[in-house]
Amino acid sequence: MARVLLRPGSGRWSINGRSLDEYFPRPAHRIRIADPLRVAESEGTFDVQVRVRGGGLTGQADAIRMGLARALSAHDEEVRVPLREGGMLTRDARKVERKKPGRPKARKRFQFSKR
């Protein structure tokens, strides 16, 4: 879950009190997070403050990306269509499958012995 707050500014990032580079060491995550700003052509015009929790780094990066896209579309309705076409406003509906009885995990089975 990510909460994204946009303020007019110089492009400063704060994620859970840390900078973008400090919180996400992988460049792929940083690029993916900044996609909505690139599409909306508003890089360096907003200070972004984020509170995120749960999941791993990739899941958090995608949550921040969608939260940022939603905040930008709420600010300026004209960027909604390019963000939608880029898939930045679509929620990933996949969830962890539940564990089934009689199995060690959701789909894994115990080793079969013929004899």
Secondary structure, 3 states (H helix, E strand, C coil): CEEEEEEECCCCEEECCECHHHHCCCHHHHHHHHHHHHHCCCCCCEEEEEEECCCCHHHHHHHHHHHHHHHHHHHCHHHHHHHHHCCCCCCCCCCCCCCCCCCCCCCCCCCCCCC
